[in-house]
Amino acid sequence: MPQENDPYKIPIKDPDNNSKKLRNVKYYILNALKFYELKNENLTPIIFLIILLVSFSGALLSDLLSKSIYLNVLFVIISFIIENIAATIYLKAYLNELKGEVSSFKDTFNYIMGKFWKIILAYVAFIIIMVVGTFLLVIPGIIFYFMFMFNTCLILDKDMGVIEAFNSSRNLTHGRKMELFSLVVLFNLIIFLPLLIIVGVIMYSTTGLVFNFIISFAATILTIMQQRLTALLYKDLAYSSSGSLYDEKL
């Protein structure tokens, strides 16, 4: 846990939180679209292939999975773990890059695996909170999403425990949820709408397996872009006021 004199600690109540500026959506879109750009040029293709193969394997194994509910549940669990660990490796690598570091796949993988159970527990807790919030008339689910959206970043960047990361994410987003909501919704609308049009056209001109591959391909790109967006938002909220840890020139 960071000491009280740690200049990078996210305090329980941050009086300067509202002074930390988020940028316009154009900046985040342009940087998220560069999802393929990492200083380690091999890392993104590896992560992309892992997520794509796991995502598309559901379509390839659909006949087999339909024969057993237990096999289906097992496949869902394994897919969930692999996809989220792969996405987290990319997130960690990009957070490191924002600090001016270059991360090899091996080093980042070993780091993530060292926090495997903590990361999985955080993902599961986040999903449970979202489900509960959604059942409470949807709006609480949206609030909870933006309240706790940086929990994984804090685990990776600050080596926090799960509960501490959720509490710090809540403090980090205090008074900024509407701003985050507007940015993320606008980001997704701009990215998703063209994609929906393309998918709609392809839907009527391809076979089932080809269509599933295209959907998996697009979903993989969006997954990586979301990790990049999350890292950028986290960086701007957590460090923009000090400017001493991250390089402001991206």
C-alpha positions as CSV (number, residue, x, y, z in Angstrom):
1,M,0.0,0.0,0.0
2,P,1.4,3.5,-0.9
3,Q,2.7,5.5,2.1
4,E,1.1,8.7,3.1
5,N,3.9,10.8,1.6
6,D,3.6,9.1,-1.8
7,P,3.0,11.9,-4.3
8,Y,1.2,9.6,-6.6
9,K,-1.2,8.2,-4.1
10,I,-4.9,8.7,-4.9
11,P,-6.3,10.1,-1.7
12,I,-9.6,9.1,0.0
13,K,-10.9,12.6,-0.8
14,D,-9.1,14.4,-3.6
15,P,-9.9,18.2,-3.3
16,D,-8.2,18.8,-6.7
17,N,-10.1,16.0,-8.6
18,N,-12.3,18.5,-10.5
19,S,-9.1,20.3,-11.7
20,K,-7.9,17.3,-13.5
21,K,-9.0,17.8,-17.0
22,L,-10.3,15.2,-19.4
23,R,-9.7,15.9,-23.1
24,N,-12.2,16.1,-25.9
25,V,-13.6,12.9,-27.5
26,K,-11.7,13.5,-30.7
27,Y,-8.4,13.0,-28.8
28,Y,-9.5,9.7,-27.2
29,I,-11.0,8.4,-30.5
30,L,-7.8,9.1,-32.5
31,N,-5.6,7.5,-29.8
32,A,-7.9,4.5,-29.4
33,L,-7.9,4.0,-33.2
34,K,-4.1,3.5,-32.9
35,F,-4.7,0.4,-30.8
36,Y,-2.2,-1.5,-33.0
37,E,0.6,1.0,-32.0
38,L,2.8,-0.2,-29.1
39,K,6.5,0.3,-28.7
40,N,6.7,-3.5,-28.5
41,E,5.4,-4.2,-32.0
42,N,4.8,-7.9,-31.3
43,L,2.6,-7.6,-28.3
44,T,-0.6,-6.3,-30.0
45,P,-0.7,-9.0,-32.7
46,I,-0.3,-11.7,-30.0
47,I,-3.1,-10.2,-27.9
48,F,-5.3,-9.7,-30.9
49,L,-4.9,-13.3,-32.1
50,I,-5.6,-14.7,-28.6
51,I,-8.8,-12.8,-28.2
52,L,-9.9,-13.4,-31.8
53,L,-9.3,-17.2,-31.5
54,V,-11.1,-17.5,-28.2
55,S,-14.0,-15.4,-29.5
56,F,-14.4,-17.2,-32.8
57,S,-13.9,-20.7,-31.2
58,G,-17.4,-20.4,-29.8
59,A,-18.8,-20.5,-33.3
60,L,-16.5,-23.3,-34.4
61,L,-17.4,-25.5,-31.4
62,S,-21.1,-24.6,-31.4
63,D,-22.3,-28.1,-32.3
64,L,-20.2,-29.7,-29.7
65,L,-21.1,-27.2,-27.0
66,S,-24.8,-27.5,-27.6
67,K,-24.6,-31.2,-26.6
68,S,-23.7,-30.5,-23.0
69,I,-24.7,-27.6,-20.7
70,Y,-21.8,-28.5,-18.4
71,L,-19.3,-28.3,-21.3
72,N,-20.9,-25.0,-22.4
73,V,-20.5,-23.5,-18.9
74,L,-16.9,-24.7,-18.7
75,F,-16.2,-23.2,-22.1
76,V,-17.7,-19.9,-21.1
77,I,-15.6,-19.7,-17.9
78,I,-12.4,-20.6,-19.7
79,S,-13.1,-18.1,-22.5
80,F,-13.9,-15.4,-19.9
81,I,-10.6,-15.9,-18.1
82,I,-8.5,-16.1,-21.3
83,E,-10.1,-13.0,-22.9
84,N,-9.9,-10.9,-19.8
85,I,-6.3,-11.9,-19.0
86,A,-5.3,-11.1,-22.6
87,A,-7.0,-7.7,-22.5
88,T,-5.4,-7.0,-19.1
89,I,-2.0,-7.8,-20.5
90,Y,-2.6,-5.1,-23.2
91,L,-3.9,-2.7,-20.6
92,K,-0.8,-3.1,-18.5
93,A,1.5,-2.8,-21.5
94,Y,-0.2,0.4,-22.5
95,L,-0.1,1.9,-19.0
96,N,3.6,1.1,-18.9
97,E,4.0,2.8,-22.3
98,L,2.3,5.9,-21.0
99,K,5.0,6.0,-18.3
100,G,7.7,5.8,-21.0
101,E,8.4,2.1,-20.5
102,V,8.6,-0.7,-23.1
103,S,7.0,-4.0,-22.0
104,S,7.8,-7.4,-23.5
105,F,4.9,-9.9,-23.8
106,K,6.8,-12.3,-21.5
107,D,7.4,-9.7,-18.7
108,T,3.9,-8.4,-18.9
109,F,2.4,-11.9,-18.9
110,N,4.5,-12.9,-15.9
111,Y,3.4,-9.7,-14.1
112,I,-0.3,-10.4,-14.8
113,M,-0.1,-14.0,-13.8
114,G,1.4,-13.0,-10.5
115,K,-1.8,-11.1,-9.9
116,F,-4.0,-13.6,-11.6
117,W,-6.5,-14.3,-8.7
118,K,-6.7,-10.6,-7.8
119,I,-7.5,-9.6,-11.3
120,I,-10.1,-12.3,-11.9
121,L,-11.7,-11.5,-8.5
122,A,-11.9,-7.8,-9.5
123,Y,-13.5,-8.7,-12.8
124,V,-16.0,-11.0,-11.2
125,A,-16.8,-8.4,-8.5
126,F,-17.3,-5.7,-11.1
127,I,-19.7,-7.9,-13.1
128,I,-21.7,-8.8,-9.9
129,I,-21.9,-5.1,-9.0
130,M,-23.0,-4.3,-12.5
131,V,-25.7,-7.0,-12.6
132,V,-27.1,-5.9,-9.2
133,G,-27.1,-2.3,-10.3
134,T,-28.9,-3.2,-13.5
135,F,-31.6,-5.0,-11.6
136,L,-32.0,-1.9,-9.6
137,L,-33.7,-0.1,-12.5
138,V,-30.6,0.2,-14.8
139,I,-29.5,3.7,-13.7
140,P,-27.5,2.4,-10.6
141,G,-25.7,-0.1,-12.9
142,I,-24.5,2.8,-15.1
143,I,-23.4,4.8,-12.1
144,F,-21.6,1.7,-10.7
145,Y,-19.9,1.2,-14.0
146,F,-18.3,4.6,-14.1
147,M,-17.7,4.6,-10.4
148,F,-15.5,1.5,-10.5
149,M,-14.3,1.5,-14.1
150,F,-10.6,2.1,-13.1
151,N,-10.3,-0.7,-10.5
152,T,-8.1,-2.9,-12.8
153,C,-5.9,0.1,-13.7
154,L,-5.3,0.7,-10.0
155,I,-4.5,-2.9,-9.3
156,L,-2.0,-2.9,-12.2
157,D,-0.5,0.6,-11.7
158,K,-0.6,0.9,-7.9
159,D,-0.5,-2.8,-6.9
160,M,-3.6,-2.3,-4.8
161,G,-5.8,-5.0,-3.3
162,V,-9.3,-5.5,-4.8
163,I,-11.2,-3.6,-2.2
164,E,-8.7,-0.7,-2.1
165,A,-8.8,-0.5,-5.9
166,F,-12.6,-0.2,-5.9
167,N,-12.5,2.4,-3.2
168,S,-9.8,4.4,-5.0
169,S,-11.7,4.2,-8.3
170,R,-14.8,5.5,-6.6
171,N,-12.7,8.5,-5.2
172,L,-11.0,9.1,-8.5
173,T,-14.3,9.3,-10.4
174,H,-16.1,11.4,-7.7
175,G,-17.8,14.4,-9.4
176,R,-16.6,13.2,-12.8
177,K,-19.1,10.4,-13.6
178,M,-21.3,12.5,-15.9
179,E,-18.3,13.7,-17.8
180,L,-17.0,10.2,-18.2
181,F,-20.4,9.0,-19.2
182,S,-20.7,11.6,-21.9
183,L,-17.2,10.8,-23.3
184,V,-17.6,7.0,-23.3
185,V,-21.1,7.1,-24.8
186,L,-20.1,9.5,-27.5
187,F,-17.0,7.4,-28.1
188,N,-19.0,4.2,-28.5
189,L,-21.6,5.9,-30.7
190,I,-19.0,7.2,-33.1
191,I,-17.2,3.8,-33.2
192,F,-20.2,1.5,-33.1
193,L,-22.6,3.1,-35.6
194,P,-20.3,2.7,-38.6
195,L,-19.6,-0.8,-37.5
196,L,-23.3,-1.7,-37.1
197,I,-23.9,-0.5,-40.7
198,I,-21.0,-2.6,-42.0
199,V,-22.2,-5.6,-40.0
200,G,-25.7,-5.1,-41.3
201,V,-24.6,-5.1,-44.9
202,I,-22.3,-8.2,-44.4
203,M,-25.1,-10.1,-42.6
204,Y,-27.1,-10.4,-45.9
205,S,-24.1,-11.4,-48.0
206,T,-22.1,-14.0,-46.1
207,T,-22.6,-17.5,-44.6
208,G,-23.0,-18.0,-40.9
209,L,-19.4,-19.0,-40.1
210,V,-17.9,-16.1,-42.1
211,F,-20.3,-13.7,-40.4
212,N,-19.3,-15.0,-37.0
213,F,-15.7,-14.5,-37.9
214,I,-16.3,-10.9,-38.9
215,I,-18.2,-10.3,-35.7
216,S,-15.4,-11.8,-33.6
217,F,-12.8,-9.8,-35.6
218,A,-14.7,-6.5,-34.9
219,A,-15.3,-7.4,-31.3
220,T,-11.6,-8.0,-30.8
221,I,-10.7,-4.6,-32.1
222,L,-13.3,-3.0,-29.9
223,T,-12.1,-4.9,-26.9
224,I,-8.5,-3.6,-27.4
225,M,-9.7,-0.1,-28.1
226,Q,-11.7,-0.1,-24.9
227,Q,-8.6,-1.0,-22.9
228,R,-6.7,1.8,-24.6
229,L,-9.5,4.3,-23.9
230,T,-9.7,3.2,-20.2
231,A,-5.9,3.7,-19.8
232,L,-6.0,7.2,-21.4
233,L,-9.0,8.3,-19.2
234,Y,-7.3,6.9,-16.1
235,K,-4.0,8.6,-16.9
236,D,-5.7,12.0,-17.4
237,L,-7.7,11.7,-14.2
238,A,-5.0,10.2,-12.0
239,Y,-1.9,12.1,-13.1
240,S,-2.8,15.2,-15.2
241,S,-2.6,17.6,-12.3
242,S,0.9,16.5,-11.3
243,G,2.5,15.8,-14.7
244,S,5.5,14.2,-13.0
245,L,4.9,10.6,-13.6
246,Y,3.4,10.4,-17.1
247,D,4.6,12.1,-20.2
248,E,1.9,14.4,-21.4
249,K,3.1,14.1,-25.0
250,L,1.2,11.1,-26.4
